Amino acid sequence: MHKKFQDLLHQYKLQVFHLEHDTKSVEELTKECLHVTDDVLKQKFHYHFHKLADANRAEIINMINNYTREAILPNVIEKIVLRQIKLEKRIQALTEFNQKLLELLSEDRSAEKVGR
């Protein structure tokens, strides 16, 4: 039983390692990440002034808004999405591990009952 559990745990660790480091997995992960990032960036975000600002102040705020949207936001969103997708893949692998573990335990229980 202990050996079977070690084998399952080793399989889980290998699966997670390959998800994050295998060339094919990294390419798929990057493609999925860029797709989600593009979708998020295509959404329109608006800033509304509570008070009517003068023209100079509005121009400065508009420049900051454009710089943030074009230079900073894509990188930040890409990193957040990448982290989210990696965590989703890890959770999926962990769910499979738990399912196999429960199957192993139920097999052991049934073998134990038959042995009595």
Secondary structure, 3 states (H helix, E strand, C coil): CHHHHHHHHHHHHHHHHHHHHCHHHHHHHHHHHHHHHHHHHHCCCCCCCCCCCCHHHHHHHHHHHHHHHHHHHHHHHHHHHHHHHHHHHHHHHHHHHHHHHHHHHHHHHHHHHHHC
